């Protein structure tokens, strides 16, 4: 597997985003994730969007982070928000999500971000298990879905800020 930085509006990113949106719609019985996203939010060095490719150069997994600062949606200064983590069903169970997550954490840490935050939902137990096993802990809700009962928010410190 090869992991490459791509733009959020790259054709492979759009293809995988369409697939994850269908999965969200099936799991939640709605139109998918309507969080407003712009491709420039993931532009390096102040963000990153990754796509993993299999041996035949087909895109199989994605994930990105975008910077956040304190605002009315509950973010804190120095946050890096994880977005669009997704592995196609045929690629699951091989550690792809864990590899992308680790790469995104390292990149956000190198960019000086203090904390990685993410929002997922109660109909995504696999995601919740991945994040919990990767050191994420429940946190105060933030973001577009912060008022939804099904929303689950998690955070993980990226930098040691103890004196």
Protein Blocks (a to p, Z undefined) as FASTA:
>chain_A
ZZddddfkbmklmmmmmmmmmmmmmmnopnbjfbdcdfklmgcfkbccdddddfkopafb
dcddddddddfkopaehiacdehiacdfklgonlmmmmmmmmmmmmmmmnopabdcdddd
fklmmlmmmmmmnopacdddedjklmpmkbccddddfbdcbZZ
